[in-house]
């Protein structure tokens, strides 16, 4: 029997791709359980660095080689596993954000038991591109309203009163919606006992509820928290780093570029303003070729101008918050 005080190091990756106007996350399944992010242990006897170990785990579990990788955060809370009575080592997981292009052949992924899933299936309240998400007014805000009314001034995990935190996270009472606060919103729903993971983990607020609203699909362990962290990081990073081009084909139209940015950010951008931003940022250059399969006039093709990375320290698309 393992010593429960023993700590192991795990590596988990939120691998993001965009297919048309759909941001997707790579998931695997362990047995018949909930979807999980690709994850694996760090063994210093086999891997010289954490990143090498991560890439090895992703390739072994999904048959996919990813491009851009960055470390997010270390997740080590007690009870982060779905089996709190486990006597094995406590696993502290280092979360990563990885970006890739959607593979043309999904057979290799399927053969490895992996697949890309729309990330808004896990966070339906984060997609504002077409309209205000219905789940907000149908389920989330009424439930949060009742929870805050029970003790509006009670401090929460962020040392803010319930009412103030709900206002900041979900834009209540006229406060603006900040698309970067993905993790803050998920953490508030978890603390209020409104997501399935809170009930699974035995949290008091969830145990006191007769039923839970259906707020997106659940994930294994705390993988939805890791995904929320990755989404918020990527949304913020679009504005000061050219990471969006890790998700694009080598050549693309400006319409496709805008569609990808909107898919990740979860909101619509004004077409002419977006094009002025792209022009001002000098992030792209024409290839001299056109895309003819547009259903209309041929559209000019562009490519990422990599010299911009050397020209200034923070090249990105500095669109404002929603």
N, C-alpha and C positions, 0 to 999 in steps of 0.2 A: 504493500500500500504506500502511495506517495505521501510525502509530508505536505499538508495543506499550506504550510508557511513558505514552501518553495515557490519561487517566481520564475516563470518562463517568459521569453520574449517572442511575441508573434508579430507578423507583418501583414497588414490588410491594405488592399488597394481599391480605390474608386476609379475604375477605368472608364473614361468618358469618350464617346464618339457622337457624331451628329449625322443623322440620316434624313436628308431633306430638311424639314422643319421640326424634326423630332430629336431632342437630346436623349441619349441613351446611356445606360450604365450596364457594365458587364457583370453578370451574376452567374453563380454556380449553385448547385443543390447538393446538400449533404443528406443522403438517404431520401426520405420523403418530407424533409423539413422545409422551412421557409427559405426563400432565396437568400443567398449569402454573397458577400464580396469575395473575390479571390483572396485567399489568406494562406499563410504557412509559417512555420517556425523559423527563427534565425539560429543557425548552427554555425558558430565561429570556426568549427573544425572543417567545415565544407565551403564556407563563403567568406571571402576577405572583407566584404562590406555589406551593410544592410541593403543597399540598393541592388547589389548583385543577387542577394538572396531573394529579394522581392521579385525581380525580373525572372528568376529561375522558377519561382512558385507560380507566377502568372502563366509562363509558357507551359509548365507541366499540367496545370489545371484547365487551361483554356486553349492551348496551341496557338497563342497569340503573342507576337513580339510588340511591345508598346514602345512609343517614342519618348515624349516628354514625361518626366517624373519629378515630383517634388514632395518633400515630407510635409505633412499637415500638423500632426499633434500626437501626443501619446495618450492612449485611452487605457486607464487602469483601475477604474472604480470597482469597488467590491460589489459583486452581484451583476457584473456586466455580462456574465454568461447566463444562458437560459436554464442552467442546471445548478442552482445555488447550493445544493447539498453535495456537490461533487467533491471528492476528497483528493482530487489531483492537484497539481500545481496551479496557482493563480496565474493566468496569462495576462501580461501587460502588452497591449497591441500598439504598435507604431503605425499610424494611418498615413496613407500616401494618396496623392492625386496623380493620376496618369492620363495622358491624352493620346488618342490614336485616331486613325482614319478607319471608317467602317470597312471591314474586309469584304471583298466581293463574294467570296465563297464562304457561306456559313456552315458548310458541311463539317469542316474541321472543328469549328466551335461546338457544333452539336455532338460530334463524335467524342469530344472531351467532356460532355455534360454541361456545357456553358452556353450562354445566349445573351444577346443584348436586349435589354428591356427599357421602355420609356421611363425616364426618371420621374416624370410627373405621375406615374402610376403609384409611386411611393409618397409623393408630395403634391397632391392635386390642388392644394390652395396656393401653390407657387406660380401657376401659369395664368398670367393676366393678358396674354396677347390678343385674345378675341373678345373677352368680356371679364367682368369681375367673377372670380370663381364662385360657383353656386354653393359649394360646400361651406364657404365662409358664413353666409347668412342662414343657411339651412341647418347647420350643425355646430360649427366652431364658435361663432360669436355668442349664440344663446347659451351654450354650455359654459363658456368662459365668463359670461355675464353672471350666471348663477354662482359660479365658483368665486368670483371676486366679491359678489354681494355678501357671501358668507363672512368674509373678513377682509374688506377692501384695503385696510391699512396694514394687514399682516405682511411681514417681510418675507420675501421669497429667496430662492437660491442665488439671486443676483443682488441681494441687499436692497431691493426696491419693493415698495408696497405692491400688492397684487394688481390693483387698479392701474397704477402707473406703468407697470411692466406690460400689462395687456395692451395699454394704449400705445406704447413704444413699439411693441412687436407687431401688432396687427392693425395699426393705423386707426384705432378707435377714436371716436369723438373728434374727427377732423384731422388727426395726426397723419402725416404722410406715410405711405407704404415704402419701406426701404427694402429693395430686392436682395440686399446683401445679408439681411438678418435671418437667413434660413435656419441656422442652428439655434438662434435665440427663440424662434417660434416653436421649433420642435421641442426644445428643452422646457418651454412653458407648458406646452400640451402634455408633456411627460409628467411634469410636476403637478399639474392639475388632474392627473389620472385619466386623461382622455384618449391615450393611444394604447394599443394592445400590449406593447412592450412593458408599460407601467404595470398592467395587471399581471402579466407573465412574471415580472420581477418581484411581485408581492408588495408594490408600493401602496401605502395606506389610502391615498386619495382614490386610487383605482379600485381597491378592495371595497370601498364604501359605496360604490356605484352598482346599481342593479344591472345596468347594461352600458356598453360603450358605443359611441357613434362609430361608423365605419369611416375612418380617416386615413385612407390610403392603405396600401399593402404593407404588412409588417415584414421585418427581415430578421435573420438569425442574430442572436446576441445583441450587441449594440451597433450593428452594421448600418442601421438607418441613421444613427447619430453620426457615424463616420461619413456617410453619404451627405448628410446635411452640412457638415463641415466642409466637405469638398465643393459642394454647390456654392456655398457662400464665398469660399476662397476664389473659385473660378470667376464668379460674377464680379467680384471686386477687381480681380487681376486683369480682366478684359480692358479696364480703363487705364492701366499704366504699364502693361506688358503686351507684346504682340502674340500672346498665346493662342489666339483664335486661329492663327494660320496653321497650328498643329492639327486642327480639325478639318482643314480645307484641302481640296485637291491641289496639285501643283499650279494649275491655272483655273480661274474661276471668274464668274461675272460679279459685278458689284451687288446685283440683286441676291445672288447666292451668299455673298459675304454678309449682307444685312440680315438675311434670313437666319444664318447661323448665329449671329450675335443676338438676335431677338430670341431665338430658341433657348439659348443659354440664360440670357437675362430674364426671360419670362415676361417680356413686355414689348409692345410695338414701338418702333422708332420712326420719326418723320423722315421720309425718303430723301428729300432735298437736304435737310439738315445733316443726315447721316453721310451723304456724299460730300458735303462740305467738310465734315470732320475727317473723312478719309483723305481728302485732298490736302487739308491743312496738316495732317499728321505725316504725309508723304510716306505712307506705309506700303503702297502698291505702285506698280508701274505697268503700262500696257505690254502685252506680249506681241502685239501686231496681228493677232488672230481674232476670230469672232466665233461665238457660239450660235449655230443656226437653228438648233432644235429648241426654239423658244416659243413657238406658236405665233410669232409675230416677227418684228424686225430683228435682224441679227444683233446680238449683244456683244460688246467688246469684252475680250478676255484679259484678265490681269494676273499678275503674280506678286508674291510678297517680295518687297525690296529689302533684302537682308542687311544692306549697308546702314539702315536706319538704327540698328542696334549699336553701331559704333559712333553714330552721329550725336546721340543724346542718351541720357541715362534712363529715361522712363518713357519709351515710345508706346503709345496705346491709344485707344479710342475713348476720349474723355467725355463720353455722354453722361448727362446728369442722372441722378436717381429719379425713380418713378414717383 
